[in-house]
Amino acid sequence: MKTSPFDNHKENTWCPGCGNFGILSSMKAAFEELGLAPEDLLIVSGIGQAAKLPHYIHANGFNGLHGRALPAAFGAHVANSKLKLVVNTGDGDALAEGGNHFIHAIRKNMDITHLIHDNQVYGLTKGQAAPTTPLGQKTTLQIEGVRVDPLNPVTLAISLGCSFVARANAGDQPFMKEILMAALNHRGYALIDILQPCVTFNKVNTYQWFKDRVYAVPESYDPYDKVAAFSESLKWGDDGIPIGILYKEDKPAYYDRLDHIKTDHLAAVERKPTDIQPLLNQLKF
């Protein structure tokens, strides 16, 4: 059996058939095809089933707090922009607890790839409605159906001018690998909303449900047309669900806007503890 340099052989606690397995496999395949090594990567996450991913891949990893993956990733990016940063969050982790960070990460346009494992429920805590759960859909907690409107991650990102917005399907690993590679090669904030079936708690949005509805945007599609991209992103359900690169905008990434930083990353700056001693000597205790 072929092994990957990103395998770590840790015991996996995801449910059999979980869409996260497809995401993990696609990530490893994309990293290998791009010629990356485990030491080139930092995988950051918050809390949740999606956030377990750093446990199951051989690379640098950081598992933080619920909804706080993006600020942790931002700190790491500022410290060492040489690393390829990949953030893995669930839809709740990214859009509920982490919604504020999501909005401002787009504004900063930091050079990271953010994967939202969008299963439309809180899978770790037994299937409650998430920000992306459709209106009226019944869950283990909302037994009479969800009564608030869902968030659409890609529509929100496009409206904010996110520099790379895509959608993939966990049931189509080859396609997802290509989207991942494009996102990793993009300079700036790259968002991929991944349709990730929860086989245990979401009995509506199954692999077959998505297979019957997803379609790849055609080659003639122009991702730089913001108005068309916004319109395309609104399609959902029986009207079809577009996957692929939905929107791109060329603009400076975070580090490109910092003229006062002359090095590629702060980790490369030579530090001399003695430089601060004259200042300390001025302090009176």
N, C-alpha and C positions, 0 to 999 in steps of 0.2 A: 504494500500500500504506500503510495506517494505521501511523503511528509512535507510539511511546510516549515520554514525557519521561524514562523510565527506561532507554531503549535507549542502549547505548554503542558498539555496532558493533565490539566486540573479536572477534578470531578465537576461535571456541569449539572446544575440544578434547575435548568429550564425544563418546562413540560415537554414531553415528546411531541414533536410536530410544531413547536413554537416557531414563529416566523423569525425570531432572533438568530436561529441557526443559519438561515440563508444569508442574513446580513453579515454575520461573522465570517462565513465562508467567502462571501464576495469581497469583504475587506482584505482578507489574507491574499486572495487571488489578485486584487488590484495592487496591493503593496509589492507582491512578487513581480508582477508584469512591469511595474515602474522601476524595478531594480532597487527598491528600498530595503534597508536592513532594520532589525529590531531597534538598534540604537539610534536610528534616524527619526523615530516616532515617539510621540507622547499621546496616549489615549486617556482622555479625561471624561469623567462622568459624575453624575449626582447620586441619587438614590432611586431604586426601582429595578424592575426586571431588565430593562435596557441598560441600566447603569452597572449591571454585573459584567458587562462585556470586557472591561479591562482585566477581570480575573481570568479570562479564558483565552488570552492572547499573549504571546511572548513579545513584549515590548515595554517601554517605559509606561507606567500607568499612574493615574491619580484618581481615587474614588472619594468624592467630597460629600457635600450636604445636598439634601433635596432642593432642587431648583437653583443651585449655586455652582453648577458646572462651568458656566460661561465666565464668571469673574475669575474663577481659579485658572481657567485656560488663558484668559487675558493676561493675568500675572505671569504665567509661564511664557507666554508669547513675548511679552516685553523683556523678560529676563534672557530668553534665548530664542530668537526668531529663526534660527537655523533648523530647529526641530519642525517636522511635519506634525501639526496638531490636529487631532481628530476628536471631536466631542460627541459623545453618545448620550442621548436623553430620550426618555419617553415623552409622549405628548403632554402628560401632566407635568412632568419635570420641567419641560421647556416652556409651556404656555400658561400654566397656572402659577405654581410657586416661582417659576423662573421667567414669567412673562415680561417683567420689567427689564431683566437682564437681556432677554432676547431682543427687545426693541432697541436697546442702546448698543448692543453688539453690532447690529446692522449699521447703526450710525457711525460707529468707529471704523467699520470695514477692516477689522483685524484679519490677518491672514490665517484663517483656520477653516476646517471643514466640519460642519455641524450636521449630524445625522439625527433626525427625529424618528424614533421607532413608533410609528403612529398606529397603535392598535385600538384606539378609541375607547379604551377603558383603563382603569388603574389595575393592572394585572397583579402587582405584588400584594395589594391589599384586598383582593377578592372581588374585583370586577365592578367597582363603582363607576359612575359616569365620569368621563374626563372632559377637558375643554373641547375635544373634537367629536364627542359622541353626538350623533344626529338627534335633532328634535323629535321627541316622541318615542325614541328607542328605549326599551325596557332593559334594566340592568338588575344586578343582585340587590342594589339599594333603591334605585328609582323604579320600584315595581309597577308603577302606573305610567311610566315613561318619563323621559327627560323633558323638562318644561322651560329650558333656556336654549337660546340659539347657539349652535356650535361655532367655534373659531375655525377658519380656513388658513392653515399656516402659510401656504404659498401665496394666497391672495394678500394676506397681511404683509408678507415679506416684499412682494412686488410693489405694493402701495408705498412702502417705506424706502424704496430704491435700493434694495439688497442687490449686491453686484453679481450674484449667481444664485438662481433659484431653480431647483429641479425637483422632480418627483420620480420615485422608483417603486418597484413592486417586489416584495421579498420572495414571491413565488417565481420570479424570473431572474435567476442569479447572473447569467451572462450579461443581460441588459443592465442590471444594477452595477456590475463590475465596471462597465464602460462609463456609466454616469459617475461612479466614484473616482475613476481615473481622471475624468474631466474636471471634477471638483478639486481634486488634489493638485492638479496642474494650474488651477486658477489662482491668481494673486489677489487676495481679498477674502471677504467673508462668503463662503459657499454653503448654502443651505440645501439639504436634500430631505424632503419629506418622504419617508418610506412607508408604504402601505404594508403593515406587518400584522398578519392575522394572529389573534389570541385564541388558540384552539380550546382553551378551558372556559373562558368567561365571555367571549363575544361570539355568539352563535349566529349572528347576522352577517357580519363582514368577514366571511370565510375565504379560503383560497379560491373556491369556485365562484363565489360572489364577485371577487375582484377579477378573476379570469374572464368572466362574462361581460365585464364593463370597461376594463382598461384598454387604452389604445395609445400607441406611440405617436407623438406629434410628427407630421410628415416632414420630409427633407426640405420642402418649400417653406416651412415655418420659419419666421424671422424672430429669434428670441430678443432682438434689440428693439422691437416695436413694443413699447410699454403698454399702450392702449390695447393692442391685440393680445398681449400676454396676460393682462389683467382679465380680459374677457374670457380667454381660454381657461384661466385658473378657476373661474367660477363654475365650470362644468363639474357635475358630480352625479353619482347614482346612475339611474337608467338612461340619462342623457350621455353617458360615457364619462370616463375619468382619464384625462390626458396624463401621460408619463413621458419623461424625457427632460431636456433642458428647456424650461418655460421662459426664463428671462435672464438676460445678461446686461450689465452696464459697466463700461470701462471707466474706472476712476481710481485715483490713488489709494493704495492700501494704507493702513495706519502708519506703518513705519516710513512710508514715502512722504508723509506730511510732517515729519519731525526733522527739520533741517539741522537742529542743534545736536542730534545724535549722529556722530560721524562713523561709528562702528556699526556692524550688522546686528549686533545684539549686546546687551549689557553684560552678559556673562563673559564677553571677550575683553571688557575694560579691566586694565590692570589696577588692582587695589593696593594701596599702601596705608596700612593702619597708622603709620607715623604722621600722615598728612593731617590728621584731625587733632593731634596732640596740642598744637598751638592754640586751637579753639578751646579745648578742654582746660588748658591752663588759665584761660580768662574767666572761667567759672568760679564762683565762690560758694562753697558749701557750708 
